Amino acid sequence: MSTNQTLKGDELALSAAGLGPRKPSSVLTLTAGLLGFALVCLDASIVNVALPAMGSSLGGGLSGLQWVVDSYTLAFAALMLSTGAFSDRVGASRAYAIGAAVFTLASAACGLAPNLPALIGARVVQGVAAAVVLPASLALVRQAYADPARRARAVAVWAAGGSAAVALGPVLGGVLATAWDWRGIFFVNLPVGALILVLLVRAPRSERRPAPLDLPGQVTAVVALTALTFAVIEGGTAGRAALAVAVVAVVAFLRVEARHPHPVVPLSLFRNRTVAVTVAAGAAVSVAFYSMVFVFSLFFQQVQDRSALQAGLMFLPMTGLIAVTNVVAGKLAGRHGARLPMLVGQGLAVAGLLAMLYVDADTPATLVALLLVPMALGCALTVPPLTAAMMDAVPAERAGLAAGVLNAARQMAGALGIAVFGALISGDFVAGMRLSLVISAALLTVTFALSFRRAGPSASGA
């Protein structure tokens, strides 16, 4: 059956269901894409302040709470390597509808979870769906706007929606967990998911395009990342066995990627020094930002004995400025090149992390909230220019692949950071927190030095 026949069949099916076909609307398509991207970004950060409430309700200890966060992030990060190709193969509109529907159903399963294993399992499904939603939503937005200038503005709006969702997550999580219940942070996704599916009726139907899949590479990547995270979180004999599995899987992954004609992560990408530096810097930023949100969500509640709502509000000063800072960073990169805002951002984040070394159980919460601001602003200032540098460093036909590699690396780094720092704070919380701050600062110091040497005055200077 031809592509056109398939699309006509889809339209007839929609008509039979009373849903269409209707004239595509670029505005409604952008709204649908923005909501989906915002939803998957929100669920990466909204759960943090509700973790103590989940622990009280379902049990499981700190390691179980780490898996609530990392099960989503791991599935999201690892499968993002292949879901762009999946979106091309089935069509962006169809892939997005599938991803949004599965994400909504998985959110309901999370909210109804009777125990921690059920919650973690549902979070894995959420992460799988999120990995489909992200590239498909962007492809759908790009498809809806033929004019390059309008398309650029639409993509900027789409990206701003994700930044705003990440910023809103801790605050909204605190409000929902206090005013409703921790289950509310998942149930709030249901009306949004339903709205996305309604809006997709007015989205243009996407053609299917041949796109090769690297299943061996994808499988070995998932095994390596999951085993490594398990080794860090669980420790002990099982952890050592998992570490051995991770090493074998990494070796297998590298061999597969070196030989596969269409690898999910072309190793040749990293011969470009700008690509290598931007991926490293993006990973370091994610370790600092996502791990500190995790650590300080627990610090406010478990060490300073504050409510989920109070903990969420403590993140408001840092999150409220992130979206604005992203815009400023993009303008700085356009005017001065990527290197300057990358260096300023990483330097500011390092200074902010080191300033928080003086925080202890008796430090006023409002002061801690203010001390978090430089770190967050530094990270927000770094991400747009490093993304621009990455895109300018690769040929146009590899831009989508490069973006997938960068975003997957950032999500994976955030998941591993939470695993490592969660293990550090499981004993003496404040001592572990300070060690986490030092590690984050050290990683960003290394990438600062690499950015200074390798990221030229313009993003394409490698």
C-alpha positions in Angstrom: 0.0 0.0 0.0 1.4 3.5 -0.9 1.9 6.3 1.6 -0.9 8.3 0.1 -3.3 5.4 0.4 -2.2 4.9 4.0 -2.9 8.6 4.8 -6.3 8.5 3.1 -7.1 5.4 5.2 -6.2 7.3 8.4 -8.4 10.2 7.3 -11.4 7.8 6.7 -10.8 6.2 10.1 -10.9 9.6 11.8 -14.0 10.5 9.9 -15.7 7.3 11.0 -14.9 8.3 14.6 -16.3 11.8 14.1 -13.0 13.5 14.4 -12.1 14.7 10.9 -10.6 15.2 8.5 -10.4 19.0 9.2 -8.3 21.7 7.8 -4.9 21.6 9.5 -4.2 24.5 11.9 -0.6 25.6 12.5 -1.5 27.4 15.7 -3.3 24.4 17.1 -0.5 22.1 16.0 2.0 24.3 17.8 -0.2 24.2 20.9 -0.4 20.4 20.8 3.4 20.1 20.3 4.2 22.6 23.0 1.9 20.9 25.5 3.4 17.5 24.9 7.0 18.8 25.2 6.1 20.7 28.4 4.4 17.6 29.8 7.4 15.3 29.4 9.7 18.0 30.7 7.5 18.6 33.7 7.5 15.0 34.7 11.3 15.0 34.9 11.2 17.6 37.8 7.7 17.6 39.3 8.2 14.4 41.4 11.2 15.6 43.4 9.4 17.5 46.1 6.8 14.8 46.4 9.3 12.0 47.1 9.1 12.0 50.9 5.3 11.8 50.7 5.7 8.8 48.3 8.1 7.2 50.7 5.7 7.6 53.6 2.8 6.2 51.5 4.5 3.3 49.7 7.7 2.7 51.6 10.9 1.6 49.9 13.6 3.9 51.4 15.9 6.3 49.6 16.9 3.8 46.9 13.3 3.3 46.0 12.7 7.0 45.7 15.8 7.3 43.5 14.3 4.7 41.1 11.0 6.7 41.0 13.0 9.5 39.4 15.6 7.5 37.5 13.3 4.9 36.0 11.6 7.7 34.0 14.8 9.5 33.1 16.6 6.3 32.0 13.9 5.2 29.7 13.5 8.7 28.4 17.2 9.2 27.8 18.2 5.8 26.4 15.3 5.4 24.0 15.6 9.0 22.7 18.5 7.7 20.6 16.1 5.7 18.4 12.7 7.4 18.7 13.5 10.1 16.1 13.9 7.3 13.5 10.7 5.7 14.8 8.8 9.0 14.3 10.1 9.1 10.8 9.1 5.5 10.0 5.5 5.8 11.3 5.0 9.5 10.6 5.3 12.3 13.2 1.6 12.9 13.7 0.9 9.2 14.3 4.0 8.7 16.5 3.0 11.8 18.6 -0.6 10.6 19.0 0.7 7.2 20.2 3.2 8.7 22.5 0.8 11.2 24.0 -1.9 8.5 24.6 0.5 6.1 26.2 2.0 8.8 28.4 -1.5 9.8 29.6 -2.4 6.2 30.4 0.9 5.6 32.2 0.3 8.8 34.2 -3.0 7.4 35.4 -1.2 4.1 36.3 1.3 6.1 38.3 -1.5 7.9 40.2 -3.2 4.6 40.9 -0.1 2.6 41.9 -0.7 0.5 44.9 2.9 0.0 45.8 6.4 1.2 44.8 7.3 -1.5 42.2 4.0 -0.7 40.4 4.8 3.1 40.5 8.4 2.5 39.2 7.0 0.2 36.4 4.5 2.9 35.3 7.3 5.5 35.4 9.3 3.4 32.9 6.3 3.3 30.5 6.0 7.1 31.0 9.7 7.5 30.0 9.3 5.3 26.9 6.3 7.4 25.8 8.2 10.7 26.6 11.0 9.5 24.4 8.5 9.2 21.5 6.7 12.5 22.3 9.8 14.8 22.3 11.1 14.2 18.7 7.7 13.7 17.2 6.4 17.0 18.7 9.2 19.0 17.3 8.9 17.3 13.9 5.2 18.1 13.9 5.8 21.8 14.7 8.4 22.0 12.0 6.0 20.4 9.5 3.2 22.8 10.4 5.1 25.9 9.3 6.4 26.1 5.7 7.8 29.6 6.1 11.4 29.5 7.6 10.9 32.6 9.7 7.6 31.5 11.1 9.0 28.1 11.7 11.9 29.5 13.7 9.6 31.5 15.9 7.4 28.4 16.4 10.3 26.2 17.4 11.5 29.0 19.8 8.0 29.0 21.4 8.1 25.2 21.6 11.5 25.2 23.3 10.3 27.9 25.8 7.4 25.7 26.8 9.9 23.0 27.9 12.0 25.4 29.8 9.0 26.8 31.6 7.8 23.3 32.5 11.2 22.4 34.0 11.1 25.6 36.0 7.5 25.1 37.1 7.9 21.5 38.1 9.2 21.7 41.7 6.7 24.5 42.6 3.7 22.7 41.1 4.8 19.4 42.6 4.8 21.1 46.1 1.4 22.7 45.6 -0.2 19.5 44.3 1.4 17.2 47.0 0.2 19.5 49.8 -3.2 20.6 48.5 -4.2 17.2 47.1 -1.8 14.2 47.4 1.4 13.0 45.8 -0.9 11.1 43.3 -2.1 14.5 42.1 1.2 15.2 40.3 0.4 12.3 38.0 -3.4 12.9 37.7 -2.8 16.5 36.6 -1.4 15.0 33.3 -4.7 13.4 32.3 -6.7 16.5 31.1 -3.6 17.8 29.4 -3.0 14.5 27.6 -6.7 14.5 26.5 -6.4 18.0 25.2 -3.3 17.1 23.2 -5.2 14.3 21.5 -8.2 16.6 20.7 -5.8 19.3 19.2 -4.1 16.6 17.0 -7.3 16.4 15.0 -6.2 19.7 13.4 -2.6 18.7 12.9 -1.3 17.9 9.4 -1.0 14.2 8.6 2.7 13.2 8.4 4.1 11.0 5.7 6.1 8.0 6.6 9.8 8.1 5.6 12.3 5.2 5.6 14.6 5.5 8.6 17.0 2.7 9.6 17.0 1.4 13.2 20.0 0.2 15.1 18.3 -2.3 17.5 21.6 -3.9 18.8 23.0 -0.4 19.6 19.8 0.6 21.3 19.5 -2.6 23.4 23.2 -2.4 24.5 22.8 1.3 25.4 19.7 0.5 27.6 21.4 -2.4 29.3 24.6 -0.4 30.0 22.9 2.6 31.4 20.4 0.6 33.5 23.1 -1.7 34.9 25.4 1.2 35.8 22.5 3.1 37.6 21.5 -0.1 39.4 25.1 -0.6 40.6 25.3 2.9 42.0 21.9 2.9 43.7 21.8 -0.6 45.1 25.5 -1.3 45.8 26.6 -4.6 47.5 27.1 -7.9 45.7 24.2 -7.2 43.4 25.7 -3.8 42.6 29.1 -5.3 41.8 27.5 -7.8 39.5 25.5 -5.0 37.8 28.7 -3.0 37.3 30.3 -6.0 35.5 27.2 -6.2 33.2 27.5 -2.5 32.5 31.1 -2.8 31.5 30.3 -5.7 29.1 27.4 -3.8 27.7 29.5 -0.7 27.1 32.1 -2.7 25.2 29.4 -4.3 23.2 27.8 -1.0 22.5 31.0 0.5 21.2 31.7 -2.5 19.0 28.2 -2.3 17.5 28.3 1.4 16.9 31.7 1.1 15.2 30.4 -1.5 12.8 26.7 -0.7 12.2 25.9 1.1 8.9 23.4 3.3 10.7 24.4 3.6 14.4 22.2 5.3 17.0 25.4 7.1 18.2 27.9 7.6 15.3 31.2 7.5 17.1 32.6 9.7 14.3 30.6 12.6 15.7 33.0 12.9 18.6 36.0 13.4 16.4 34.7 16.9 16.1 36.0 18.6 19.1 33.1 21.1 19.4 30.7 18.2 19.5 32.7 16.4 22.2 32.9 19.6 24.3 29.3 20.5 24.0 28.1 17.0 24.9 30.4 17.0 27.9 29.3 20.5 29.0 25.6 19.6 28.6 26.1 16.5 30.7 27.9 18.4 33.4 25.2 21.0 33.5 22.5 18.3 33.8 24.4 16.6 36.7 24.5 19.9 38.5 21.0 21.1 37.9 18.8 18.0 38.1 20.9 16.4 40.9 20.7 19.6 43.0 16.9 19.8 42.6 16.7 16.2 43.8 19.1 16.7 46.8 17.7 20.0 48.0 14.1 18.8 47.6 15.0 16.1 50.2 17.2 18.6 52.2 14.3 21.0 52.8 11.9 18.2 53.9 14.1 15.6 55.6 16.8 17.8 57.2 14.9 21.1 57.7 11.5 19.4 58.3 9.5 21.5 55.9 6.3 20.6 54.0 6.3 19.7 50.3 4.6 23.1 49.6 7.3 25.0 51.4 10.0 23.0 49.7 8.5 23.7 46.3 8.3 27.4 47.0 12.0 27.4 48.0 12.8 26.6 44.3 10.7 29.5 43.0 13.5 32.1 43.0 15.8 29.9 40.9 13.2 28.5 38.6 11.4 31.8 38.0 14.3 33.2 36.1 15.3 30.2 34.0 13.1 30.8 30.9 14.1 34.5 30.8 17.8 33.5 31.1 17.4 31.0 28.3 16.2 33.8 26.0 19.0 36.1 27.0 21.6 33.3 26.5 20.3 32.7 23.0 20.6 36.4 22.1 24.1 36.5 23.6 25.1 33.5 21.5 23.8 35.1 18.4 25.7 38.3 19.0 29.0 37.1 20.5 29.2 33.4 19.5 28.7 30.4 21.8 31.9 30.5 23.8 31.3 33.7 25.9 27.9 32.7 27.3 29.0 29.1 27.8 32.0 30.3 29.8 30.0 32.8 31.8 27.3 30.3 32.5 29.6 27.5 33.6 31.7 29.9 35.7 28.6 31.3 37.4 27.3 27.8 38.1 30.6 26.7 39.7 30.6 29.8 41.9 27.0 29.1 43.0 27.8 25.5 43.8 30.8 26.4 45.9 28.8 29.1 47.8 26.3 26.4 48.9 29.1 24.5 50.7 28.3 26.6 53.7 24.7 25.4 53.9 23.8 23.2 56.9 20.7 22.1 58.8 20.5 25.5 60.5 20.9 27.7 57.4 17.6 29.7 56.9 15.6 28.2 54.1 15.2 31.6 52.4 19.0 32.0 52.2 19.4 28.5 50.8 16.7 29.4 48.2 18.7 32.5 47.2 22.0 30.5 47.1 20.5 28.1 44.6 19.9 31.0 42.1 23.5 31.5 40.7 23.8 27.8 40.0 20.5 27.6 38.2 21.1 30.8 36.2 24.6 29.6 35.2 23.1 26.3 33.9 20.3 28.2 32.1 22.8 30.5 30.5 24.9 27.6 29.3 22.4 25.3 27.6 21.2 27.5 24.6 24.6 28.4 23.4 26.0 24.9 23.7 23.0 23.6 21.8 23.7 26.2 19.1 27.4 25.2 19.0 26.4 21.6 18.6 24.0 22.3 15.7 26.6 24.6 13.9 29.3 22.0 14.3 27.6 19.3 12.3 26.2 19.1 8.7 22.6 20.1 8.3 21.5 16.5 7.4 22.9 15.3 10.8 21.3 18.1 12.9 18.5 15.9 14.2 20.8 13.0 15.1 23.2 15.4 16.9 20.3 17.0 18.8 19.2 13.5 19.9 22.7 12.5 21.0 23.0 15.8 23.0 19.7 15.5 24.7 20.1 11.8 25.5 23.5 12.5 27.0 22.1 15.3 29.2 19.2 13.1 30.4 21.6 10.1 31.1 24.0 12.4 33.0 21.1 13.7 35.1 20.0 10.2 35.9 23.5 9.0 36.9 24.0 12.2 39.0 20.9 11.5 41.0 22.0 7.8 41.5 25.5 8.9 42.7 24.4 11.8 44.9 21.5 9.8 46.3 24.0 7.2 47.5 26.2 9.9 49.0 23.4 11.5 51.1 22.0 8.1 52.3 24.3 8.3 55.3 25.3 11.7 56.7 23.0 13.9 54.6 24.9 17.2 54.9 28.3 15.7 54.4 27.0 13.8 51.3 25.3 17.0 50.0 28.6 18.9 50.3 30.5 16.2 48.5 27.8 16.3 45.7 28.3 20.0 45.4 32.1 19.6 45.1 31.7 16.9 42.4 29.3 19.0 40.4 31.6 22.0 40.6 34.6 19.9 39.6 32.8 18.6 36.5 31.8 22.1 35.4 35.3 23.3 36.0 36.6 20.7 33.7 34.1 21.5 31.0 34.7 25.3 31.5 38.4 24.7 30.7 37.5 22.5 27.7 35.0 25.2 26.5 37.7 27.9 26.8 40.1 25.9 24.7 37.8 24.2 22.1 34.6 26.3 21.6 35.7 29.0 19.3 34.3 32.6 19.0 31.5 31.3 16.9 29.6 28.1 17.3 31.1 26.6 14.2 34.7 27.1 15.1 35.8 23.5 15.6 
